[in-house]
Amino acid sequence: METWSEMMRGRDHRISAETIVVGSGPGGALTACLLAEAGRDVLVIEEGPRSGLSETEPFSRDEMRRKYRNGGISVALGNPSVAFAEGRCVGGGSEVNSGLYHRTPPEILEQWRRTHGLRDATEADLVPHFEACERDLSVSRLPGTAPAASLRLHDGATALGWRSMEVPRWHRYDAQGPGCRQSMTETYVPRVERAGGRIVSGTRARLLRREAGRFTVRCAQDDPDGGRREVDFTASEVIVACGAIQTPTLLRRSGLAPGGGTALHFHPTVKVVARFPEPVNQAGMGVPVHQVKEFSPRIGLGCSISQPPHLALAMVDHPDALSEVMSDWSRYAVYYAMTTGGAGRIWTLPGISDPLVQFSLSKADLADLADGLRRLCECLFAGGADRLYPSVRGLGPFSSAADLARIPSGLPRAATSLMTIHAFSSCAMGSDPRRSATDSYGRLHRAPEVRIADASLLCSPPGVNPQGSVMAFARRNALAALESAS
Ligand SMILES: Cc1cc2nc3c(=O)[nH]c(=O)nc-3n(C[C@H](O)[C@H](O)[C@H](O)COP(=O)(O)OP(=O)(O)OC[C@H]3O[C@@H](n4cnc5c(N)ncnc54)[C@H](O)[C@@H]3O)c2cc1C
């Protein structure tokens, strides 16, 4: 079969469609699917490569190299800086993530109504969208026992009387084997194509222009010969779904949203490597599914992927203990305390394709992180851990609950390693143009013919894993647009 690049070779490089969706992550893939199934001529432009779930080992270095932007480590500059990760492949973050699913908490929806004037987004408004996404992605609970490292956190919380839950995942379990995570390439991407939509991978949108009622998306496309070339795509409608960092980058470059990108939010996260007296970890350990919600939404506690490369990364502040951890790694696992504070900005720089990302944390945000770290350590000791290494240089290891008195009231700026895998709110939705880049349905206030359909829209940190919220709003907005056009 002729590839897209072969089809285009030697042709006039202006390809047209009725609707262009830029970005094929959860927001973009779902939107493209609904529009294509409604009979629209849809073309999806995706910067990253196309490779199905089975082509890389989950959570491996190879996966990071092939499916993440910058090999999985980008940095938001600040004091402290925050390392963050973005998927960059057909399917976006859904291809590399853990699949942990939450609906948007009702109190967060209420907060968004109050702060941003977000309309038609109560829990009752969103339930049909949550339910449809849950069906489409087979959101379900583990059929068997959770990994031991996950259970240790749950045991600790239960011993302390704290609320802890097993989080469902988008995963099709089967009786014989590990089953299959229901990423975009397993769900909405094939549906787009079955409905006649086209997906063009290896193609980065650089600029959006509107002339005589039509959009041109100017792209840099990977050439089969290893080079790059310019290609223009035209459409009467454009939906931008490049994720919370890249969407405001593209809009700013295109002069479309000077305000977009001024209110980036993360879930800033501090990590702890815990040692237990007995093995809790093994090669191919399943995804940990327990989360402690006692202090939500301000602080959430959980267990991370803990394969040896992840353990090594989490031990960066304790280099002297690294070889001990690696030689006995089945007794160790990585845990996290996730918070909601801080605010960032995204800058575009002439001649450089990556944006500059800045993130600031106040004294109160560092106090929340310290509180999260303390509670996480308490929970792990209650769950049986006998040594803890926090991701703070010069702090720990801790060997008993009494050692936790050494955690300062605010984490030290110069010695704390923070990370996040959740970015949002850079082009928030809402009816108040002073606080939001788009209206309540994702149309840019200053250019309503351009829509956004990704994590940028979330008005503030949801305090839970965000993909469920991204998909529910993408579905709600796409159906509303189809209805208003009919
Ligand atoms: C390691 C990891 C684990 C995670 N675990 C969970 C989890 O368990 N549960 C959960 O709810 N969330 C999780 N998340 C977060 C979740 O993956 C994101 O919230 C979600 O993917 C956001 O969807 P999106 O559509 O906004 O953008 P993305 O998924 O970021 O997709 C955007 C797509 O647009 C493409 N793109 C960007 N710029 C351009 C351009 N200029 N031209 C063309 N294409 C472009 C990108 O390559 C990417 O494929 C995790 C994230 C990571 C990185």
The ligand as an SDF file (V2000), in Angstrom:
LIG
                    3D

 53 58  0  0  0  0  0  0  0  0999 V2000
    3.9920    9.1320   31.3270 C   0  0  0  0  0  0  0  0  0  0  0  0
    2.5940    9.6650   31.4240 C   0  0  0  0  0  0  0  0  0  0  0  0
    1.6730    8.9910   32.2060 C   0  0  0  0  0  0  0  0  0  0  0  0
    0.3660    9.4850   32.3340 C   0  0  0  0  0  0  0  0  0  0  0  0
   -0.5590    8.7460   33.0350 N   0  0  0  0  0  0  0  0  0  0  0  0
   -1.8640    9.1430   33.0210 C   0  0  0  0  0  0  0  0  0  0  0  0
   -2.8730    8.3170   33.5840 C   0  0  0  0  0  0  0  0  0  0  0  0
   -2.6120    7.2250   34.0780 O   0  0  0  0  0  0  0  0  0  0  0  0
   -4.1490    8.7960   33.5730 N   0  0  0  0  0  0  0  0  0  0  0  0
   -4.4900   10.0120   33.0300 C   0  0  0  0  0  0  0  0  0  0  0  0
   -5.6630   10.4020   33.0940 O   0  0  0  0  0  0  0  0  0  0  0  0
   -3.5400   10.7850   32.4570 N   0  0  0  0  0  0  0  0  0  0  0  0
   -2.2550   10.3700   32.4110 C   0  0  0  0  0  0  0  0  0  0  0  0
   -1.3100   11.1310   31.7850 N   0  0  0  0  0  0  0  0  0  0  0  0
   -1.7380   12.4060   31.1700 C   0  0  0  0  0  0  0  0  0  0  0  0
   -2.4980   12.1690   29.8570 C   0  0  0  0  0  0  0  0  0  0  0  0
   -1.7470   11.3270   29.0210 O   0  0  0  0  0  0  0  0  0  0  0  0
   -2.7280   13.5300   29.2070 C   0  0  0  0  0  0  0  0  0  0  0  0
   -3.5390   14.3150   30.0620 O   0  0  0  0  0  0  0  0  0  0  0  0
   -3.4320   13.3920   27.8480 C   0  0  0  0  0  0  0  0  0  0  0  0
   -2.6790   12.6080   26.9720 O   0  0  0  0  0  0  0  0  0  0  0  0
   -3.6260   14.7890   27.2620 C   0  0  0  0  0  0  0  0  0  0  0  0
   -4.2830   14.6500   26.0360 O   0  0  0  0  0  0  0  0  0  0  0  0
   -4.2140   15.8180   24.9560 P   0  0  0  0  0  0  0  0  0  0  0  0
   -5.1320   15.4330   23.8640 O   0  0  0  0  0  0  0  0  0  0  0  0
   -4.4130   17.0900   25.6530 O   0  0  0  0  0  0  0  0  0  0  0  0
   -2.7160   15.8810   24.4190 O   0  0  0  0  0  0  0  0  0  0  0  0
   -1.5530   14.8530   24.1330 P   0  0  0  0  0  0  0  0  0  0  0  0
   -1.8790   13.4940   24.6140 O   0  0  0  0  0  0  0  0  0  0  0  0
   -0.3140   15.5070   24.6400 O   0  0  0  0  0  0  0  0  0  0  0  0
   -1.5040   14.7810   22.5470 O   0  0  0  0  0  0  0  0  0  0  0  0
   -1.0980   15.8750   21.7620 C   0  0  0  0  0  0  0  0  0  0  0  0
   -0.5670   15.3150   20.4550 C   0  0  0  0  0  0  0  0  0  0  0  0
   -0.3470   16.4220   19.5870 O   0  0  0  0  0  0  0  0  0  0  0  0
    0.8780   16.2340   18.8920 C   0  0  0  0  0  0  0  0  0  0  0  0
    1.3990   17.5670   18.5450 N   0  0  0  0  0  0  0  0  0  0  0  0
    1.9040   18.4990   19.3820 C   0  0  0  0  0  0  0  0  0  0  0  0
    2.2610   19.6090   18.6850 N   0  0  0  0  0  0  0  0  0  0  0  0
    1.9680   19.3560   17.3910 C   0  0  0  0  0  0  0  0  0  0  0  0
    2.1100   20.1090   16.2000 C   0  0  0  0  0  0  0  0  0  0  0  0
    2.6010   21.3800   16.2100 N   0  0  0  0  0  0  0  0  0  0  0  0
    1.7240   19.5500   15.0120 N   0  0  0  0  0  0  0  0  0  0  0  0
    1.2010   18.2770   14.9920 C   0  0  0  0  0  0  0  0  0  0  0  0
    1.0560   17.5200   16.1010 N   0  0  0  0  0  0  0  0  0  0  0  0
    1.4230   18.0550   17.2920 C   0  0  0  0  0  0  0  0  0  0  0  0
    1.7620   15.5250   19.9010 C   0  0  0  0  0  0  0  0  0  0  0  0
    2.8110   14.8270   19.2220 O   0  0  0  0  0  0  0  0  0  0  0  0
    0.7670   14.5990   20.5980 C   0  0  0  0  0  0  0  0  0  0  0  0
    0.7050   13.3310   19.9850 O   0  0  0  0  0  0  0  0  0  0  0  0
   -0.0030   10.6840   31.6620 C   0  0  0  0  0  0  0  0  0  0  0  0
    0.9290   11.3550   30.8730 C   0  0  0  0  0  0  0  0  0  0  0  0
    2.2080   10.8550   30.7390 C   0  0  0  0  0  0  0  0  0  0  0  0
    3.1930   11.5910   29.8710 C   0  0  0  0  0  0  0  0  0  0  0  0
  1  2  1  0
  2  3  1  0
  2 52  2  0
  3  4  2  0
  4  5  1  0
  4 50  1  0
  5  6  2  0
  6  7  1  0
  6 13  1  0
  7  8  2  0
  7  9  1  0
  9 10  1  0
 10 11  2  0
 10 12  1  0
 12 13  2  0
 13 14  1  0
 14 15  1  0
 14 50  1  0
 15 16  1  0
 16 17  1  0
 16 18  1  0
 18 19  1  0
 18 20  1  0
 20 21  1  0
 20 22  1  0
 22 23  1  0
 23 24  1  0
 24 25  2  0
 24 26  1  0
 24 27  1  0
 27 28  1  0
 28 29  2  0
 28 30  1  0
 28 31  1  0
 31 32  1  0
 32 33  1  0
 33 34  1  0
 33 48  1  0
 34 35  1  0
 35 36  1  0
 35 46  1  0
 36 37  1  0
 36 45  1  0
 37 38  2  0
 38 39  1  0
 39 40  1  0
 39 45  2  0
 40 41  1  0
 40 42  2  0
 42 43  1  0
 43 44  2  0
 44 45  1  0
 46 47  1  0
 46 48  1  0
 48 49  1  0
 50 51  2  0
 51 52  1  0
 52 53  1  0
M  END
$$$$
